[in-house]
């Protein structure tokens, strides 16, 4: 369990279209095998420590003629941001994906700053 030692908790949320490969014939639509798309998300305000991140598929558009495989996760979490990561594999054809996210963590008090 992650225990927060600060009574000041911040929550930031967002939604991002990670890619739209249908129009351009990009790798998620025209490729095969293992594929990955990453999108760096920068927070509007930094957290005091890396926050907990929750992600979810808000919209996906996949070809009906292939298997539908999707893996949405996150990585490289820092106080300032994180990476949204979408993966697929095999013959799956993905036209576009939108991911929603929520970050929850400790924030600094207004009068708190680093002296050194």
C-alpha positions as CSV (number, residue, x, y, z in Angstrom):
1,X,0.0,0.0,0.0
2,X,1.2,3.5,-0.8
3,X,0.9,5.8,2.2
4,X,0.8,9.5,1.7
5,X,2.5,11.6,4.4
6,X,1.0,14.9,3.3
7,X,-2.6,16.1,3.9
8,X,-2.3,18.1,0.6
9,X,-3.4,15.7,-2.2
10,X,-3.7,16.8,-5.8
11,X,-5.7,15.2,-8.6
12,X,-5.1,15.9,-12.3
13,X,-7.0,14.4,-15.2
14,X,-6.8,14.4,-18.9
15,X,-7.8,12.7,-22.2
16,X,-5.5,12.4,-25.2
17,X,-5.8,10.9,-28.7
18,X,-2.7,8.8,-28.8
19,X,-2.7,8.3,-32.5
20,X,-5.0,8.3,-35.6
21,X,-3.3,6.0,-38.1
22,X,-6.3,5.3,-40.4
23,X,-5.9,8.5,-42.4
24,X,-2.1,8.2,-42.8
25,X,-1.7,4.4,-43.1
26,X,0.4,4.5,-40.0
27,X,1.9,1.4,-38.3
28,X,-1.0,0.7,-36.0
29,X,-3.4,0.5,-39.0
30,X,-1.2,-1.0,-41.7
31,X,1.5,-2.9,-39.7
32,X,1.6,-6.4,-38.2
33,X,3.3,-7.9,-35.2
34,X,4.2,-6.2,-32.0
35,X,3.6,-2.4,-32.2
36,X,3.8,0.3,-29.6
37,X,2.7,4.0,-29.4
38,X,3.9,6.3,-26.6
39,X,2.7,9.7,-25.7
40,X,4.4,11.9,-23.1
41,X,1.9,13.7,-20.7
42,X,3.2,16.7,-18.8
43,X,1.2,17.8,-15.7
44,X,-0.1,21.3,-15.5
45,X,1.5,21.5,-12.0
46,X,4.2,19.1,-10.7
47,X,3.5,16.8,-7.8
48,X,5.8,16.6,-4.7
49,X,6.6,12.9,-5.6
50,X,5.7,10.7,-8.5
51,X,1.9,10.3,-8.3
52,X,-0.3,7.2,-8.7
53,X,-1.6,7.0,-12.3
54,X,-4.8,5.4,-13.5
55,X,-5.4,4.9,-17.2
56,X,-8.3,3.8,-19.3
57,X,-9.3,3.4,-22.9
58,X,-11.8,6.2,-23.6
59,X,-12.2,5.3,-27.3
60,X,-10.8,2.8,-29.7
61,X,-11.5,2.2,-33.3
62,X,-10.4,-1.2,-34.6
63,X,-10.9,-3.2,-37.8
64,X,-13.7,-5.7,-37.5
65,X,-11.8,-8.2,-39.8
66,X,-8.9,-8.9,-37.4
67,X,-8.5,-9.9,-33.8
68,X,-8.9,-7.0,-31.4
69,X,-5.8,-6.9,-29.1
70,X,-5.1,-3.9,-26.9
71,X,-2.8,-3.2,-23.9
72,X,-2.9,0.3,-22.4
73,X,-0.5,1.1,-19.6
74,X,1.8,3.9,-18.3
75,X,5.5,4.2,-17.5
76,X,8.3,6.6,-16.8
77,X,6.3,8.4,-14.0
78,X,7.9,11.5,-12.5
79,X,6.7,14.4,-10.5
80,X,6.3,16.3,-13.8
81,X,4.6,13.7,-16.1
82,X,4.4,10.2,-17.4
83,X,4.2,8.2,-20.6
84,X,0.9,6.7,-21.9
85,X,1.8,3.4,-23.6
86,X,-0.5,1.6,-26.1
87,X,0.5,-1.8,-27.5
88,X,-1.0,-4.3,-29.9
89,X,0.3,-7.3,-31.7
90,X,-0.5,-9.9,-34.4
91,X,-2.9,-9.0,-37.2
92,X,-4.8,-6.3,-35.1
93,X,-5.5,-3.1,-37.1
94,X,-6.1,-0.1,-34.9
95,X,-7.4,3.1,-36.5
96,X,-7.2,5.4,-33.5
97,X,-7.1,5.3,-29.7
98,X,-8.0,7.9,-27.0
99,X,-6.8,7.3,-23.5
100,X,-8.1,9.0,-20.3
101,X,-5.9,9.3,-17.2
102,X,-6.0,10.4,-13.6
103,X,-3.0,11.3,-11.4
104,X,-3.3,11.3,-7.6
105,X,-0.5,12.3,-5.3
106,X,1.0,14.7,-2.8
107,X,1.4,18.4,-3.7
108,X,3.4,21.1,-2.1
109,X,1.9,23.7,0.2
110,X,1.8,27.3,-1.1
111,X,4.5,28.3,1.4
112,X,6.7,25.2,0.8
113,X,9.8,25.4,-1.3
114,X,13.3,23.8,-1.7
115,X,16.0,25.9,-0.2
116,X,18.9,23.9,-1.7
